[in-house]
Amino acid sequence: MKLTLEQIAAWALTTLSEAERRRSVVYIEARRRPAGESIPLGRRVVTRAAPTVVVFVDLEPAANWSHPCRYLLIDPDSDARESIEGEFPPPRDHLRLVHRGSDVADWMLLTTVPLGTDDTGELS
């Protein structure tokens, strides 16, 4: 992987306005999805021709159920990037916390597991 998960996470934060930084939560899937794999983005599914790392930006973590969110898809080898607007969160299985805005309370988080922690909960 040319780009690391940490580099992708840092890039994701640059896509947020100052207001979004305060009120949003950013998560990254701690895995690289292979080319051609179906990727669930809330209630929709996309397939990309290249390997993909998924970043989920919850723009209104205090809202219940359907609300604005954003998916950032990046090919870690070519640095090709795509932003997709959404309304529902992804599966939580591989999500790692990258950023928690100052206006975000504990109960609003999908996970508190930070980037750098593998699926067993051990630091990698």
PyMOL commands that set and color helices and strands:
alter all, ss='L'
color gray80, all
select helices_A, chain A and resi 5-14+18-23+106-108
alter helices_A, ss='H'
color red, helices_A
select strands_A, chain A and resi 25-29+38-41+44-47+53-58+69-74+81-86+95-100
alter strands_A, ss='S'
color yellow, strands_A
deselect
rebuild
show_as cartoon
